[in-house]
């Protein structure tokens, strides 16, 4: 019986060690917050002639919830992109289901901006996955910016200043921007 004590206690010691080190490891991980979406967002711009396709997908869902609006800003070199816009089609998805569509856009100092809501309602989550299709009347070089916010604000569009500046004035420190070319 003396020789069997090791056989009985060794697995218990290993299990306790795994539990303690696992708990320490998991408690050291930072929570996934709105600020950290920037680290895992996939934001892409594809352009063929006068057709622009923009898509995004978050790498996770933030613990601190989702609220406010997000924006995609299409930017042209001269800031006159609004002159060439024929149509805009925004679509938000949850899995394969379309949950929100819009054709609204606004002029900004550097191009055009498309706003969309981010929210959680019942089992529906809007914002983490979407696409925008823009048709231009002419082939114009563009780049894109994705602005994620986690604060409430209303109608910040102005053609006199950049969208980034307007967000900084309205909700300082409560947004980030990701760019695609």
C-alpha positions in Angstrom: 0.0 0.0 0.0 2.9 2.4 0.7 4.1 2.2 -3.0 0.6 2.9 -4.2 0.4 6.4 -2.6 2.3 8.0 -5.5 0.0 6.4 -8.0 -3.0 7.9 -6.1 -1.6 11.4 -5.3 0.4 12.2 -8.5 -2.7 12.5 -10.8 -4.4 14.7 -8.1 -1.4 17.0 -8.0 -1.2 17.2 -11.8 -4.9 18.1 -12.0 -4.6 20.7 -9.3 -1.6 22.2 -11.1 -3.4 22.3 -14.4 -6.5 24.0 -12.8 -4.4 26.6 -11.0 -2.2 27.5 -14.1 -5.2 27.4 -16.4 -7.1 29.8 -14.2 -4.1 32.1 -14.0 -3.8 32.1 -17.8 -7.4 32.8 -18.5 -7.6 35.6 -15.9 -4.6 37.3 -17.5 -6.3 37.5 -21.0 -7.6 40.9 -21.8 -11.4 41.1 -22.4 -12.4 41.6 -26.0 -13.7 45.2 -26.1 -14.7 47.7 -28.7 -11.2 49.1 -28.7 -9.8 45.7 -29.5 -12.0 45.1 -32.6 -9.4 47.1 -34.5 -6.9 44.3 -33.9 -9.0 41.6 -35.6 -11.3 43.4 -38.1 -11.0 42.3 -41.8 -11.7 45.3 -44.0 -11.3 45.1 -47.7 -11.8 47.3 -50.8 -12.1 45.8 -54.2 -12.4 48.0 -57.3 -13.0 47.1 -60.9 -13.5 50.0 -63.3 -16.3 52.0 -61.8 -17.6 49.4 -59.4 -16.4 49.5 -55.8 -17.0 46.6 -53.3 -16.2 47.1 -49.6 -16.6 44.4 -47.0 -15.8 44.0 -43.3 -16.1 41.4 -40.6 -15.2 41.7 -37.0 -13.0 39.0 -35.4 -15.3 38.7 -32.4 -18.0 40.4 -30.4 -17.1 42.9 -27.7 -18.0 42.2 -24.1 -18.9 45.9 -23.5 -21.7 45.7 -26.0 -22.5 47.4 -29.2 -24.1 50.8 -29.7 -24.0 53.8 -32.0 -23.2 54.0 -35.7 -20.3 52.9 -37.7 -19.2 54.5 -41.0 -17.4 53.6 -44.2 -15.9 56.6 -45.9 -14.8 56.4 -49.5 -12.1 58.9 -50.3 -11.0 60.4 -53.6 -7.9 62.4 -54.2 -9.8 65.6 -54.9 -12.6 65.0 -52.4 -15.2 65.2 -55.2 -16.3 61.6 -55.3 -19.9 62.6 -54.6 -20.1 63.9 -58.2 -19.5 60.4 -59.6 -21.8 58.4 -57.4 -24.5 56.6 -59.3 -25.7 54.2 -56.6 -24.8 53.0 -53.1 -26.1 49.7 -51.7 -25.2 48.9 -48.0 -26.1 45.4 -46.7 -25.6 44.1 -43.1 -25.8 40.4 -42.5 -26.1 38.0 -39.6 -24.9 34.6 -40.9 -26.5 34.4 -44.3 -29.5 36.5 -43.5 -29.8 40.1 -44.6 -30.9 42.2 -41.6 -30.4 45.8 -42.8 -30.1 47.6 -46.1 -29.7 51.2 -47.1 -28.8 53.4 -50.1 -28.2 56.5 -48.1 -24.9 58.3 -48.2 -23.5 61.8 -47.3 -20.9 64.0 -48.7 -17.8 64.6 -46.6 -14.7 66.8 -47.1 -12.7 63.9 -48.5 -15.4 61.9 -50.3 -18.6 60.2 -49.2 -19.7 58.4 -46.0 -22.1 55.6 -45.5 -23.5 55.2 -42.0 -25.0 52.1 -40.5 -26.2 51.2 -37.0 -24.5 48.7 -34.7 -26.8 47.1 -32.2 -28.0 44.0 -30.4 -31.7 43.4 -30.4 -33.1 40.0 -29.2 -31.0 37.5 -31.1 -30.1 39.9 -33.8 -26.6 41.6 -34.0 -26.2 44.3 -36.6 -22.8 45.7 -37.7 -20.2 43.0 -37.4 -20.5 41.8 -41.0 -21.5 43.8 -44.0 -20.9 44.9 -47.6 -21.2 48.1 -49.6 -21.5 48.2 -53.4 -21.0 51.6 -55.0 -21.4 52.3 -58.7 -19.7 55.4 -60.1 -20.4 57.1 -63.4 -16.7 57.3 -64.1 -13.6 55.3 -63.1 -12.1 57.3 -60.2 -9.3 56.1 -57.8 -10.6 55.6 -54.3 -9.5 54.4 -50.9 -11.7 53.5 -47.9 -11.8 54.0 -44.2 -13.9 52.1 -41.6 -14.8 54.0 -38.5 -16.1 52.0 -35.5 -17.7 53.9 -32.7 -19.0 52.8 -29.3 -20.9 56.0 -28.3 -24.1 57.6 -29.3 -23.9 60.6 -31.7 -26.3 62.1 -34.2 -25.8 63.3 -37.8 -22.2 64.4 -37.8 -21.8 64.7 -41.5 -20.4 67.9 -42.9 -18.8 68.6 -46.2 -16.6 71.3 -44.6 -14.5 68.9 -42.4 -13.2 65.3 -42.4 -15.3 62.6 -40.9 -12.4 61.7 -38.5 -12.2 65.3 -37.3 -16.0 65.4 -36.8 -15.9 62.1 -34.7 -12.9 63.5 -32.7 -15.0 66.6 -31.9 -18.2 64.7 -31.1 -17.0 61.5 -29.3 -13.3 61.8 -28.6 -11.5 58.6 -27.8 -14.6 56.5 -28.5 -13.8 55.4 -32.1 -11.1 54.0 -34.2 -10.4 53.9 -37.9 -9.1 51.2 -40.2 -8.0 52.0 -43.8 -8.0 50.0 -47.0 -6.7 50.9 -50.5 
